Amino acid sequence: MTASPAAPLRLTVAALRRFLTDAFLTAGLSHDDAATAADVLALADEFGVSTHGVKLLPGYLRRLAGGGARPAGRPRVLSEGPAWALVDGDSALGVVIGPYAMRLAIAKAQTAGIAYVGVHNGGHFGAIGYFALLAARAGLVGIATANDIPSVVAPGSRQAVLGTNPLAYAVPAGRHPPILLDMALSTVAGGKVYQARALGRPIPNNWIVGLDGQPSSDAGLYPEQASLVPAGSYKGFGLALLVETLSGLLSGAAVTHEIASWMTTGADQPTRHGAGFVAIDPAVWGDRAAFLARVDGLIDEIHAARPAAGVERIVVPGEHEFDHQRRVAETGVTFSADVAEAVRRAAQMAGLSLSDYEAVG
């Protein structure tokens, strides 16, 4: 099926995953790496986080074609101990490096109780909640961090000093889905400002500040004439410094202005992003089932809190995303016009026809 460039698009979840996998295969990834990268992007769209799903695919394909992201890149351990490791990402896609590093942290934590794995020579890591969720699905607590080019001001500054530096964690539960939080340490992720700019929409005036340091609701200023605001002012700024430490300073990766933009830097240049992964195995200290029951009890207690007027229910982080995933499993994923255009552009770049992917709607 074909549609006008401005029209939205809907794909079944299976079709979306097949399209992503095929696109990565055409770019030279191995079947395993293509499936992994596709899973990371598809999960973001299934969760309703459209800024970090298939919309990223054209940029990834551009970098793979140019060699800045190496299709045959293989992350490898440079040094390690019982509860830690340093991984060279070999300039592979971040969405390929991340699962490798978190699985390594999980394996070490299952023996040592807790483990940290740092990554250098990485790329853009996408929605890092995926990596934390890998740990939760294995019954462990997972923490993931990644750094990025400066796009966020320090409180009171007129220029960006740190990246959005996302922080994610996931906590396994028994009866309930895992608690899952994935947040940029700016008020919003830069992708949401880009999306508003592409759609010509105004933004809240606490998302960006202009070159004068004053807030603005004009998304068109970002990133050339504006920077993002740290979440919670100095609190978010302080956490972003922690992420920079875990992702860049400890791992030896590039930090702040040493990092290259995965969006604007020449496609033949590596970006040298860093990341940090922590896994904690509750079974080392006690019965795993008992821990999961305690998490369920905490979630139940939060659910039982009396909601304010107009609020249907109290939820923990991740519930909205898991609810969205259940809905789209039946209805398919509906993409807004800007994301649909990215899908069509990626299909053209990969030499694929969307009519082969059961497009509906």
C-alpha positions as CSV (number, residue, x, y, z in Angstrom):
1,M,0.0,0.0,0.0
2,T,1.2,3.5,-0.7
3,A,0.2,6.8,0.9
4,S,1.0,10.5,0.4
5,P,4.2,11.7,2.1
6,A,2.2,13.8,4.6
7,A,-0.1,11.0,5.6
8,P,0.2,9.0,8.9
9,L,1.1,5.3,8.7
10,R,0.1,2.2,10.6
11,L,2.1,-1.0,10.7
12,T,1.5,-4.2,12.6
13,V,4.1,-4.9,15.3
14,A,5.4,-7.9,13.4
15,A,5.7,-5.9,10.1
16,L,7.5,-3.1,11.9
17,R,10.1,-5.6,13.4
18,R,10.5,-7.3,10.0
19,F,11.0,-4.0,8.3
20,L,13.6,-2.8,10.8
21,T,15.5,-6.1,10.6
22,D,15.6,-6.1,6.8
23,A,16.8,-2.5,6.7
24,F,19.7,-3.3,9.1
25,L,20.5,-6.4,7.0
26,T,20.8,-4.3,3.9
27,A,23.2,-2.0,5.7
28,G,25.6,-4.9,6.4
29,L,24.7,-6.0,9.9
30,S,24.8,-9.6,10.8
31,H,21.4,-11.3,11.3
32,D,21.9,-11.3,15.1
33,D,22.9,-7.7,15.2
34,A,20.1,-6.6,12.8
35,A,17.6,-8.4,15.0
36,T,19.0,-6.9,18.2
37,A,19.0,-3.3,16.7
38,A,15.5,-3.9,15.4
39,D,14.3,-5.0,18.8
40,V,15.6,-1.9,20.5
41,L,13.9,0.5,18.1
42,A,10.7,-1.5,17.8
43,L,10.2,-1.6,21.6
44,A,10.4,2.2,21.8
45,D,7.6,2.5,19.2
46,E,5.6,-0.2,21.0
47,F,6.0,1.8,24.2
48,G,4.7,4.9,22.4
49,V,8.1,6.7,22.5
50,S,8.1,7.6,18.8
51,T,11.1,9.9,19.1
52,H,13.4,6.9,19.8
53,G,11.9,4.2,17.5
54,V,11.9,3.7,13.8
55,K,12.3,7.5,13.4
56,L,16.0,7.0,14.2
57,L,16.5,4.5,11.4
58,P,17.5,7.0,8.5
59,G,20.2,8.5,10.7
60,Y,21.5,5.1,11.7
61,L,21.5,3.9,8.0
62,R,23.4,7.1,7.0
63,R,26.1,6.4,9.5
64,L,26.3,2.7,8.7
65,A,26.7,3.6,5.0
66,G,29.4,6.1,5.8
67,G,31.3,3.8,8.1
68,G,31.2,6.1,11.1
69,A,29.1,3.4,12.6
70,R,30.8,0.1,11.7
71,P,28.3,-2.5,10.3
72,A,30.8,-5.2,11.3
73,G,31.8,-3.6,14.6
74,R,32.2,-6.0,17.4
75,P,32.1,-4.8,21.0
76,R,34.8,-6.6,23.1
77,V,36.1,-6.7,26.6
78,L,39.4,-4.8,27.1
79,S,39.8,-5.6,30.8
80,E,37.7,-7.1,33.5
81,G,37.4,-8.3,37.1
82,P,34.7,-10.4,38.9
83,A,32.4,-7.4,39.2
84,W,33.4,-5.0,36.5
85,A,34.5,-4.8,32.8
86,L,35.6,-2.2,30.3
87,V,34.2,-2.7,26.8
88,D,35.4,-1.2,23.5
89,G,32.3,-0.7,21.4
90,D,34.4,-0.8,18.2
91,S,32.2,2.0,16.8
92,A,29.3,-0.3,16.3
93,L,25.8,1.0,16.6
94,G,25.0,1.8,20.2
95,V,21.8,-0.3,20.0
96,V,24.1,-3.3,19.3
97,I,26.7,-2.4,21.9
98,G,24.2,-1.8,24.7
99,P,22.7,-5.3,24.9
100,Y,26.2,-6.8,24.8
101,A,27.4,-4.7,27.7
102,M,24.3,-5.1,29.9
103,R,24.2,-8.9,29.4
104,L,27.9,-8.9,30.5
105,A,26.9,-6.9,33.6
106,I,24.1,-9.4,34.3
107,A,26.3,-12.4,34.1
108,K,28.9,-10.9,36.5
109,A,26.2,-9.7,38.9
110,Q,24.7,-13.2,39.1
111,T,28.0,-14.2,40.7
112,A,29.3,-11.1,42.4
113,G,25.9,-9.6,43.4
114,I,26.5,-6.3,41.6
115,A,28.5,-5.4,38.5
116,Y,29.4,-2.3,36.5
117,V,30.4,-2.3,32.8
118,G,31.7,0.8,31.1
119,V,31.7,1.4,27.4
120,H,33.8,3.6,25.2
121,N,34.0,4.0,21.4
122,G,30.2,3.8,21.3
123,G,27.5,5.4,19.3
124,H,24.1,6.8,19.9
125,F,22.4,4.4,22.3
126,G,18.8,5.1,21.6
127,A,16.2,4.5,24.3
128,I,18.4,3.2,27.1
129,G,15.5,1.9,29.1
130,Y,15.7,-1.2,26.8
131,F,19.1,-2.1,28.4
132,A,17.8,-1.7,32.0
133,L,14.8,-3.8,31.1
134,L,17.1,-6.6,30.0
135,A,18.3,-6.9,33.6
136,A,14.8,-6.8,35.0
137,R,13.7,-9.6,32.6
138,A,16.5,-11.7,34.1
139,G,15.3,-10.9,37.6
140,L,17.9,-8.3,38.4
141,V,17.8,-4.6,39.0
142,G,19.3,-2.7,36.0
143,I,20.7,0.8,35.6
144,A,21.8,2.2,32.3
145,T,23.4,5.6,31.5
146,A,24.8,7.3,28.3
147,N,26.3,10.6,27.5
148,D,25.9,12.8,24.5
149,I,27.0,16.1,22.9
150,P,26.3,19.2,25.0
151,S,22.8,20.5,24.5
152,V,21.7,21.3,28.0
153,V,22.6,24.5,30.0
154,A,23.8,24.6,33.5
155,P,21.5,26.5,35.8
156,G,22.2,30.2,35.0
157,S,24.4,29.6,31.9
158,R,23.7,30.8,28.4
159,Q,25.4,27.9,26.7
160,A,25.1,24.1,26.8
161,V,27.6,22.3,29.0
162,L,26.3,18.7,29.2
163,G,24.3,16.4,27.0
164,T,20.7,15.2,27.8
165,N,22.6,12.3,29.4
166,P,19.8,9.8,29.9
167,L,19.4,7.7,33.0
168,A,17.2,4.5,33.1
169,Y,16.5,1.9,35.7
170,A,14.3,-1.2,35.8
171,V,13.2,-3.2,38.8
172,P,11.7,-6.7,38.4
173,A,8.4,-7.6,39.9
174,G,6.3,-10.7,40.3
175,R,2.6,-10.1,39.5
176,H,3.2,-6.7,38.0
177,P,5.4,-5.6,35.0
178,P,8.8,-4.2,36.0
179,I,9.1,-0.7,37.3
180,L,10.8,1.1,34.4
181,L,12.0,4.7,34.2
182,D,13.9,6.1,31.2
183,M,14.5,9.8,31.3
184,A,16.6,12.4,29.8
185,L,18.1,14.7,32.4
186,S,16.9,17.7,30.4
187,T,13.3,18.8,31.0
188,V,12.5,16.8,27.8
189,A,14.5,14.8,25.4
190,G,15.9,16.8,22.4
191,G,13.9,14.6,20.1
192,K,10.6,16.1,21.3
193,V,11.8,19.6,20.5
194,Y,12.9,18.4,17.0
195,Q,9.5,16.8,16.6
196,A,7.7,20.0,17.5
197,R,9.9,21.9,15.2
198,A,9.2,19.5,12.3
199,L,5.5,19.7,12.9
200,G,5.5,23.5,13.4
201,R,4.2,23.3,16.9
202,P,5.0,25.6,19.9
203,I,6.5,24.1,23.0
204,P,6.1,24.9,26.7
205,N,8.4,27.7,27.7
206,N,10.3,25.6,30.2
207,W,11.9,23.3,27.6
208,I,14.6,25.6,26.1
209,V,16.4,28.8,26.7
210,G,17.7,31.1,23.9
211,L,21.2,32.5,23.6
212,D,20.2,35.2,26.1
213,G,19.5,32.6,28.7
214,Q,15.8,33.3,28.7
215,P,13.0,30.7,28.1
216,S,11.3,30.4,24.8
217,S,8.4,28.5,23.3
218,D,9.8,28.6,19.8
219,A,11.0,25.1,18.9
220,G,12.5,26.5,15.7
221,L,15.4,28.0,17.7
222,Y,16.7,24.6,18.7
223,P,19.5,23.6,18.4
224,E,21.2,26.5,16.5
225,Q,20.0,29.3,18.8
226,A,18.8,27.6,22.0
227,S,19.7,24.9,24.5
228,L,17.7,22.5,26.6
229,V,16.9,23.2,30.3
230,P,18.0,20.6,32.9
231,A,15.2,18.7,34.6
232,G,14.5,20.1,38.0
233,S,17.2,22.8,37.6
234,Y,20.2,22.0,39.7
235,K,18.9,18.6,40.6
236,G,18.8,17.4,37.0
237,F,22.1,19.1,36.3
238,G,23.7,17.3,39.3
239,L,22.4,13.9,38.1
240,A,23.6,14.6,34.5
241,L,27.1,15.0,36.0
242,L,26.8,11.6,37.6
243,V,25.7,10.1,34.2
244,E,28.8,11.8,32.6
245,T,30.9,10.1,35.3
246,L,29.5,6.6,34.9
247,S,29.3,6.8,31.1
248,G,32.4,8.8,30.1
249,L,34.9,9.6,32.9
250,L,35.1,6.1,34.2
251,S,35.0,4.3,30.9
252,G,37.5,6.6,29.1
253,A,34.9,7.6,26.5
254,A,34.7,11.0,25.0
255,V,33.0,13.5,27.2
256,T,31.0,16.8,26.5
257,H,32.5,18.5,23.4
258,E,34.8,15.6,22.6
259,I,31.7,13.7,21.5
260,A,30.6,14.0,17.9
261,S,27.0,14.5,16.9
262,W,25.5,11.3,15.4
263,M,23.1,13.5,13.5
264,T,25.3,16.2,12.0
265,T,28.9,14.9,12.0
266,G,30.1,13.4,8.8
267,A,28.8,9.9,8.4
268,D,32.4,8.6,8.1
269,Q,33.4,9.8,11.6
270,P,32.9,7.8,14.8
271,T,31.1,9.7,17.6
272,R,32.9,8.1,20.6
273,H,29.8,8.1,22.9
274,G,30.2,6.4,26.3
275,A,27.8,4.4,28.4
276,G,27.6,2.7,31.8
277,F,25.6,-0.4,32.8
278,V,25.0,-1.6,36.4
279,A,23.2,-4.9,37.3
280,I,22.2,-5.9,40.9
281,D,21.1,-9.4,41.6
282,P,18.7,-9.5,44.7
283,A,19.1,-13.3,44.8
284,V,22.7,-12.9,46.1
285,W,21.3,-11.4,49.4
286,G,18.1,-13.5,49.8
287,D,15.3,-15.4,48.1
288,R,14.5,-13.9,44.7
289,A,10.8,-14.7,45.0
290,A,10.6,-12.9,48.3
291,F,12.2,-9.8,46.7
292,L,9.7,-9.9,43.8
293,A,6.9,-10.2,46.3
294,R,8.2,-7.1,48.1
295,V,8.3,-5.2,44.9
296,D,4.7,-6.2,44.2
297,G,3.7,-5.1,47.6
298,L,5.3,-1.7,47.1
299,I,3.5,-1.3,43.7
300,D,0.2,-2.3,45.3
301,E,0.7,0.2,48.1
302,I,1.3,3.0,45.5
303,H,-1.8,1.9,43.5
304,A,-3.9,2.2,46.6
305,A,-3.0,5.8,47.2
306,R,-6.1,8.1,46.9
307,P,-6.0,9.9,43.5
308,A,-6.7,13.6,43.2
309,A,-9.8,14.9,41.5
310,G,-9.7,14.1,37.8
311,V,-7.1,11.4,38.2
312,E,-8.2,7.9,37.2
313,R,-5.4,5.9,38.9
314,I,-2.0,6.2,40.4
315,V,0.7,4.4,38.4
316,V,4.4,3.6,38.8
317,P,7.0,4.3,36.1
318,G,6.6,2.1,33.1
319,E,2.9,1.2,33.4
320,H,1.8,3.6,30.7
321,E,4.4,2.1,28.3
322,F,3.4,-1.5,29.0
323,D,-0.3,-0.6,28.6
324,H,0.6,1.0,25.3
325,Q,2.5,-2.1,24.2
326,R,-0.5,-4.3,24.9
327,R,-2.8,-2.1,22.9
328,V,-0.6,-1.8,19.8
329,A,-0.1,-5.6,19.8
330,E,-3.7,-5.7,18.7
331,T,-4.1,-2.5,16.7
332,G,-0.7,-2.0,15.1
333,V,1.6,1.0,15.6
334,T,0.3,4.3,14.3
335,F,3.0,6.8,13.2
336,S,2.5,10.5,13.0
337,A,3.3,12.3,9.7
338,D,6.9,13.1,10.7
339,V,7.7,9.5,11.7
340,A,5.9,8.1,8.7
341,E,8.1,10.2,6.5
342,A,11.2,8.8,8.3
343,V,9.9,5.3,7.6
344,R,9.5,6.0,3.9
345,R,12.9,7.7,3.7
346,A,14.5,4.7,5.4
347,A,12.7,2.3,3.1
348,Q,14.1,4.2,0.1
349,M,17.6,4.3,1.6
350,A,17.5,0.5,2.2
351,G,15.9,-0.3,-1.2
352,L,12.8,-1.8,0.5
353,S,9.1,-1.5,-0.5
354,L,6.7,-0.7,2.3
355,S,4.0,-2.6,0.4
356,D,5.9,-5.8,1.5
357,Y,5.4,-5.1,5.1
358,E,1.6,-5.3,5.6
359,A,1.1,-1.6,5.9
360,V,-2.4,-0.8,7.1
361,G,-4.5,2.3,7.6
